[in-house]
């Protein structure tokens, strides 16, 4: 029997038995060495008496100096883990319970719990530090740009027709970028804190994408990229989701395809029937993304091509927002990409009535 599976009462019995046997063995050795006359009855009585006395003493010692302290540790750990509300339902710990094994398991579980909490706190701390650094970095560029343009105008550039209007226009562009970053930060904060309440409704996903196409028509024309539906995507699928949130998803995915697409190519939207769900795919014929970047693609402020991304004016939060919105719908998003060929983002939405 392993010690950790032994109850305090069993431990006292085992200890008393060992003491009694050792005493009898010692007396028998003395009897043989010194040729003492002792009957077997006396030895048996002595064994029983020693066993009883030893058991009582050992059990008292365990109760008084060991068991009470172990019991206190055990109860404190359980109270901490299950909470005061469930304290009344905790089973009573007594000398016939496997308190040694229970305490070992409780301490082990408690230690693992604390280690996980420490690891989570470290992860959150690193996450917070990286987030603050990323926000500072993203805000620094447009702020410094605005500062440079304004100071140039103040120092006399405002009277120079060759630069005054151009610098004001550039300052306005950087202000727009700041506003975009702040708005996206507000959105992602709401998403991560769980404050976003989905207002689900039934709507035509094909019609929603057509509206997004209209909103991005000018941007697509500037990039000389064609927005179109894939063959077979003319079906009108009715889905059940938060329409405004899914509009944000489609705006981010399609505008991304325009930013990183190549002139003269196209961005295609496909719909695929998956019984109870509809698979929506956004595909482009752009520059593509290397495999090593794919797992970080939905991280906040992650940019595959940092210089090009900032020139395009994005906040670096678009794909992170997409991921959070779809997670709020309990739907995954996946991406596949081949450098030089293009990228496809795909996600599913439940059909009407599902």
N, C-alpha and C positions, 0 to 999 in steps of 0.2 A: 504493500500500500504506500503510495507516494505521500510525502508529508503535506503537500498542498491540498490533498484530498482528505486529510484527516481532520476530524472535528476536535475541539478542545477536550471534550469528554473522552474521546478515543485516545488522544494524546496522553491524558492523565492515566488512563488504564494501561497503556503500553509502558509508560514510565514506571508506574507502580509494579507492573509485572517484571520488568527488567531488574528493578531494585530487589524485589523479593527473591527472584531466581539467583541473583548474584549473592545475596545473603545466605541462602541455603547452600549454594556451591561452596562458599567460603567456610561455612560451618562443617560441611562434609570433609573439606580438605584438612581443617584443623582436627577433626575427629580422627582422621587417618594418621596425621602426623604425630599427634600427641596421645593417640590411643584412648580417646575419650569415649565414654559410654553414653550414647544418646539414642532414644528409640525413634522409630519412624513417625510415630504419632506426634512426638514433640516437634520434630522437624516440620510436619505438616501444619500443626497449629501455629508454629512460628512463622511459616510461610504465609498462612492466611492472615495472621495478625499484621505482619509486615506489609502485606499487599493492601489491606484495608487502610492502615495508617498512612502508607505512602500515597495511596490514591487520594485520600482526603486532603493531605498536605499539598500534593502536587496540583490538584484541581483548585484548591484555594489560592495557591501562588499564581496559577494561570489566570484565574478570575481577577485577582487583586492587582497584579502587576503587568499582565500581558493582555488578557482578553478585553478588559475594559478600555484600554487605550486603542487596541485594534478596532474594537467595536465603534469607538468614537471616530476614528479615521474613516472607517467604512461608511458610517452614517453621514459624515460630513461630505464625503465624496459623492454619495448617492443624492444627498440633498442638493448639492451643487449641480449635478448632472440633470436630475429630473425636475428640480425646482421645488419650492416650498409648497406649491399647490398640490403636488402629488405625494407629499410627505406622508399623509395619512394612509396611503395605499401601500407604502413600503412594508415588506415583510419584516417581522421582528427577528433580530439576530440573537441567538442564544447559544449555549455551550454545545448543543447538539447540531448546530448548523455548520456548514463547511466554510467557516469564516475566513480561514487562512487562504483557501483557494479563491473565495469570493473577493477578498481584499486584493489579492494578486491580480485577478482579472479586472477589478474596478480601477486599480492604480494603472494597469497597463492601458486600459481604454482611455482613462483620464489623461494619461501622458500623451497618447496618440492624438487625442482631441486637442490638447494644448499645443502640440507640435503643429497640427494642421492650422490652428488659429494663428500661430506665430508665422507660419509660411504664408498664409493669406494676407496677414498684416504687412509682411515684407513685400509681397506682390503688389498690394494696394499702394504701399509707399513708393515703390518703383514706378508704378503706373501713374501716381499723382505727380511725381517728380518729372517723368517724361512728358506728361500732359502739360504741365506748367511750362516746361522748356519748349515744347512744340507750339503752344499758344503764343509765347513770347516771340518765337522765331517767325511765326506766321504774321503776327501783327507788326513786327519791327520793320519789315520791308515796305509796306504801304505807308506807314507813319513817317519813316525817314524820307520816302519819296515825296510825300506831301510837304514835309518840312523844307526839303530842298527847293521845290518849285515855288512855295510861298515866299521863302527868304529871297530867292532870285527876283521875284516880282517886287518885293518890298525894296530891294536894293536898287531899283530903277528899271527892272525888266518890264514893269507894268506899262511903261511908256514906249517900249520897243515893240512895234507892230509885228516884228518877225517872230517874237517868242511869246508875247503876252497871252494871246488866245490859245496857242499850242500848250503852254504850261498850265493854264487854267483847265484845259480839257484833260490833260494828264492827271492833274490833281483830283479832278472829279472822278476819273476812272479809278484812282486809288481809294477814294472815299467810298465808291460803290463796292470795291473789293472788301473794305473794312466792314461795311454794312452786311455783306454776304457772310463773312466769317462770324460776325456777332449773331446774326440770325440763325446760322447753322449750329453755332454753339448752344444757343437757347433751345433749339429743337432737340439736339442730341442729349442735352441735360435732362429735358423732360422725358425723353425715351428711356434713358438709363435709370432715372429715378422712379420709373413706373407711373409718372403723372399723366402720360398720354392715355386717354380713354377712347377706345375704338368705337366709332359709330358705324356699325356694319349695316350694309344695305345690299340689295340686289341691283346690279347694273351690267351694262353691256361693255365688256372689256375692249372689244373692237372699237366701239364708239369712243371710249376714253382715250385710246391710243390715237385715234384720228384727231381728237382735240389737242393732244400733245404735239402731234405733227404740225398742226396749224400754229401753235405757240412757238415752235422751233424752226418754222419755215425760213425766216430771215437768216438765222444762224447757219442753217443747212445750205442756203443759197450762197452765203459768203464763203463757205468751205467747199462749195461745188460738190456737195454730197447729196445723193438722192435718198429720200426716206420712202420706204415702200413696205408692203406686206408680202410675206413669202407666199408662194403658190399653195393653195389650199387653206389659206388663213382668212378667207372671206366669210367663214361661218360666224354667226353671231352667238358667241358663248356668253351666257349670263352667269356671273360669278357673285359670290357673297363675301364682301369684305368692306373695309373702310375706303370709300371711293377717293376721298381727298388724300389719304395716306398712300394709296396705290398710285395716284397721280404723281405724287412726289417721287415714288420709286421709279416710275416710267420716265419722268423728266430727268432724273439723275442719270439713269442708265443710257437713255438716248442722247442726252447732251454730252455725256462722256464719250460715246461713240463718235460724235461729231468733232470733239476736241482732238481726239487721237486718231481719227480716220484720215485717209489719204484722199487728196483731191481727185474728183472724177469717179470715186467709188460709191458704194451705197451702204446704208444701214437698213437691215431687214428685220421685221417683227414676224414671229411665227407663233401659231396657236396649235396645240396638240391635245386631242381628247384622251384623257386618262381615267375613264370611268367616272369616278366621283370628283375628279379634279381636272383643271385645265393647266397645261404646261405652257408658260409664256417664255419665249426666248427672244433676246435682243442680240443680233449678230452684226458685226461690222467687218469690213475688209481693210482694217487699219494696220498699225505697225506691230500689233501683237504684244504679248507679255511673256517674258522668260519664266520658266517653271519655278525658279527660286523665289519669285516675287508673289506668286499666286496665294500662298498661305497668309501673307501679310496684307493682301489687297484691301481687306475690309477694316484694317486698323485705322484709328483716327490719325489724320495728317500724314498717312503713309503715301509716298509718291514714288512711282517707278522711275520717272525721269523728272527730277526736281526742277531743273531750270525750265524745261518745257511746260511743266504743270503750272508753275507760277506765272509764266507768260500768258497762259490761257485764262488766268484769273480765277481759278477755282479756290474753294476754301480748304480743300483736302479732307473734307468731312462727308462728302456726298455718298460714297459707298458705305461708310460706317452708318449713316442714317438709313440707307437702304436695308442693310442687314438688321438693324434694330426694329424697323417697321415690320419686316417680314417675320422676325422672331416674335413680335407682339401678336402676329396672326398665327403663330405656331407653324410657320412654313419655312423651309430651308431655302437657301440660294446657293447656286453653284456656278463655277466659272471654268471654262476651258479655253485655252489660247495657244496659238502657234506663232512664234515671232516671224514677221514678214507676211503672214497669211491673214490673221485677224483674231477676234475674240468674241466669245458668245457667253452671255449671262443667261441663266435660266432659273425660274422659280415657279411654284405652283400655287393655285388658288382654288378653294372649294367651289363647286358648282352651286347653282341656286338649289336650295332645299337640302343641302348636305350639311 
